[in-house]
Amino acid sequence: MSARPQTPLLDQVHLPEDLKRFSDSELTQIAHELRSETISAVSETGGHLGAGLGVVELTVALHAVFDMPRDKLVWDVGHQCYPHKILTGRRDRIRTLRKEDGLSGFTKRSESVFDPFGAAHSSTSISAALGFAVARDLGGQCDGGLGDAIAVIGDGSITAGMAYEAMNNAGHLGKRMFVVLNDNDMSIAPPVGAMSEYLSRLYAGEPFQELKSAAKGAVSLLPEPFREGAKRAKDVLKGMTVGGTLFEQLGFSYVGPIDGHDMDQMLPLLRTLRQRATGPVLLHVITKKGKGYAPAEAARDKGHATAKFDVPTGKQHKAPSNAPSYTSVFGNALVEEAAEDSRICAVTAAMPDGTGLNLFAERYPSRCFDVAIAEQHGVTFSAALAAGGMKPFCAMYSTFLQRGYDQVVHDVAIQRLPVRFAIDRAGLVGADGATHAGSFDIAYMANLPGMVVMAAADEAELKHMVATAAAYDDGPIAFRYPRGEGVGVELPERGEVLEIGKGRVVQEGKRVALLSFGTRLDETRKAAEALAARGITPTIADARFAKPLDRDMILNLAANHEALITIEEGAVGGFGSHVAQLLAEEGVFDGGLKYRSMVLPDTFIDQASPKAMYDVAAMNAEHIEAKVLDALGITTLDSKRA
């Protein structure tokens, strides 16, 4: 472990109000110390590093100028909030980031009054800030009071439609609020689309780069020394498609761009804006993701997400891999299928690396589409690709696909278009906690008429499901798989096309049948071993499909066992509910079958290791064993006689 940095000024800051005692030059030094403390903390915990380093000066400046928590500071997504947490009374716990019972890796209302609005998905901050501004003007009350509302949103997040919906509404209402556009020209993946090109043009030209501030629509808001330069900037910019025109059309006064690492620029400008603004203002700041830490600056993703690391070298301490990740298995399998079928294409929403589609993009760049943070558009785009005769694989995290659910229903399912949904990060995901858990996709996909829903029990099954989806043209099809490594099974050379709606019996037994959907199959096997030591040998089956169900297999299991238990890594309303509906319709319960369904509990589970989270959910091997004993009416004391 590296030595803790020396932070004499930061040591005197316990809450944001303490910053107001320091001079501007001292605030600059505090920013340097805050950067060192952030690097040191994340080196011990892992987490999102680059985004926070890019906003260190901005964080100090905002807290020094505004009056939090009366003023409401809303961070978009929250990847960049670690420096904010250090300044807002949580420094003593900063080395518990993303750990069980520790600080969340994102903003969280229950954690601090300085987190007025929780986040972890993108593009919500402007809507939230506008809500606070309207609540203020309507006389609303909340912890700390209601003053100014400030949203900090990145150049990647502002590409999403929700951000423009909010800005359009804010401009129409004309409420005093501040939007800080943190433009680091480097979201998780390289920003794509016309919006990013527009922002790039704002500072791409050499003469424009030399201008410290260009405030086309808000010259009167600038400090006196800035005004003449801003007027000259307006003259330079005449006739150019740059500046704040777009934002001004949405009703905002545009100020910028300014250097987000220069406290001498930011502090006086923020003070002036706070003093004089009457309506919505957009402040455009240019920052550098990973700023001040060479290994992060040099990394392709600017140190977006990192494991624990050595501070001097930046070398990450990753556990040795025993098996390929599910994400890489999907990516490689899709490349193999695409080699045989030129109609296969891939769509992702700003997560090519996270979904494994970077592998596909390298091999087939003309068939891979990153639509930016726009899941709704991505789903409908995929639907039209399918209608046009292509075979689109729409690869999104389970938690992010929720954002495109109306399009899944309206544009895909109703039209029975053969979009292939590759649902990554299914189930509980560990350190990212409740906001990123893939808890609901089984329920929300399997409820749709005509939707085929699969779950891979291991990495070999995932490869088969990629092949199955590629071959299926009768309507939409989805397959889910978790974060992390596979279980270590041997991978087939090519995936096999599975028969739709057919599961498999893994182990024959008696008395009780364990029917697993997804990667709890490995835990189910462990539970079966423990049960065997008690004299109970259960039947184990892998459902493979939640829709359509394997009716014959399920009814056979029900007819030949005292108890049937389903196990899934999803919320109530999913696979187990469909099985229960089948059994009820067939009158199976009339015969006395003992049916139990193991699902995620009706609560949001905070961050911890995946195993610890599944302990909370009561879905590990020992819980499956206990569920069997309970269903059979066997106590621990007499189980040996079973």
SULSULVEN-V770392 format. One record per backbone hydrogen bond with DSSP energy under -0.5 kcal/mol. CO is the residue of the C=O (numbers start at 1). NH is the residue of the N-H. Records with the same first field share a line. If there is no record, write none. Layout:
BEGIN
CO: NH  NH
END
This chain:
BEGIN
5: 7
7: 11
9: 12
10: 13
12: 14
14: 89
15: 18
16: 19
17: 20
18: 21
19: 22
23: 27
24: 28
25: 29
26: 30
27: 31
28: 32
29: 33
30: 34
31: 35
32: 36
33: 37
34: 38
35: 39
36: 40
37: 41
38: 42
39: 43
40: 44
41: 44  45
42: 46
43: 309
47: 49  306
49: 53
50: 54  290
51: 55
52: 55
53: 56
55: 59
56: 60
57: 61
58: 62
59: 63
60: 64
61: 65
62: 66
66: 68
67: 70  71
70: 147
71: 73
72: 74  150
73: 75
74: 76  152
76: 78
78: 81
81: 85
82: 86
83: 87
84: 88
85: 88  90
86: 89  91
90: 93
91: 94
93: 96  103
94: 97
96: 99
99: 102
103: 98
107: 119
108: 111  112
112: 115
114: 116
121: 77  120
124: 128
125: 129
126: 130
127: 131
128: 132
129: 133
130: 134
131: 135
132: 136
133: 137
134: 138
135: 140
136: 139
142: 145
148: 72
149: 178
150: 74
151: 153  180
152: 76
153: 182
154: 158
156: 159
157: 160
160: 163  164
161: 165
162: 166
163: 167
164: 168
165: 169
166: 170
167: 171
168: 172
169: 173
170: 174  175
177: 281
178: 151  180
179: 181  283
180: 153  182
181: 183  285
182: 155  184
183: 287
193: 197
194: 198
195: 199
196: 200
197: 201
198: 202
199: 202  203
200: 203  204
201: 205
205: 209
206: 210
207: 211
208: 211
214: 216  256
218: 221
219: 222
223: 226  227
224: 227  228
226: 230
227: 231
228: 232
229: 233
230: 234
231: 235
232: 236
233: 237
234: 238
235: 238
237: 240
240: 242
244: 248
245: 249
246: 250
247: 252
248: 251
252: 254
253: 282
254: 217  218
255: 284
258: 260  286
259: 262
261: 263
262: 265  266
263: 267
265: 269
266: 270
267: 271
268: 272
269: 273
270: 274
271: 275
272: 276
273: 277
279: 177
280: 253
281: 179  283
282: 255  284
283: 181  285
284: 257  258
285: 183  287
286: 260
288: 291
290: 293
293: 296  297
294: 298
295: 299
299: 302
301: 304
303: 49  50
306: 47
308: 317
309: 311
310: 314
315: 310
316: 318
324: 486
325: 329
326: 330
327: 331
328: 332
329: 333
330: 334
331: 335
332: 336
333: 337
334: 338
335: 339
336: 340
337: 340  341
341: 344
343: 391
345: 393
346: 369
347: 395
348: 350  371
351: 355
352: 357  358
353: 356
356: 359  360
357: 361
358: 362
359: 363
360: 364
364: 367
365: 368
367: 346
369: 348  371
372: 374
374: 378
375: 379
376: 380
377: 381
378: 382
379: 383
380: 384
381: 385
382: 386
383: 387
384: 388
385: 390
386: 389
390: 392
391: 345
392: 394  420
393: 347  395
394: 396  422
395: 349
396: 424
397: 401
398: 402
400: 403
401: 404
402: 405
404: 408
405: 409
406: 410
407: 411  412
408: 413
409: 414
412: 417
413: 416
417: 419
419: 421  477
420: 394  422
421: 423  479
422: 396  424
423: 481
424: 398
427: 438
430: 433
432: 435
433: 436  437
434: 437
437: 439
438: 427
439: 571
440: 444
441: 445
442: 446
443: 447
445: 448
448: 451
452: 478
453: 546  547
454: 480
458: 462
459: 463
460: 464
461: 465
462: 466
463: 467
464: 468
465: 469
466: 470
467: 471
468: 472
469: 472
471: 473
476: 452
477: 421
478: 454
479: 423
480: 456
481: 426
484: 326
496: 498
499: 502
504: 506  542
507: 540
510: 512
511: 562  563
512: 539
513: 515  565
514: 516  541
515: 567
516: 543
517: 569
518: 521
519: 522
520: 524
521: 525
522: 526
523: 527
524: 528
525: 529
526: 530
527: 531
528: 532
529: 533
530: 534
531: 534  536
532: 535
535: 537
536: 538
537: 510
539: 514
540: 506  507
541: 516  543
542: 504
543: 545
544: 455
547: 453
549: 551
550: 554
551: 555
552: 556
553: 557
554: 558
555: 559
556: 560
558: 561
562: 594
563: 513
564: 596
565: 515
566: 598
567: 517
568: 570
570: 600
571: 574
574: 578
575: 579
576: 580
577: 581
578: 582
579: 583
580: 584
581: 585
582: 586
583: 588  589
584: 587
587: 590
588: 591  593
589: 592
593: 595
594: 564
596: 566
597: 599
598: 568
601: 603
603: 605
604: 606
607: 101
609: 613
610: 614
611: 615
612: 616
613: 617
614: 619
615: 618
620: 623  624
621: 625
622: 626
623: 627
624: 628
625: 629
626: 630
627: 631
628: 632
629: 634
630: 633
635: 639
638: 641
639: 642
END
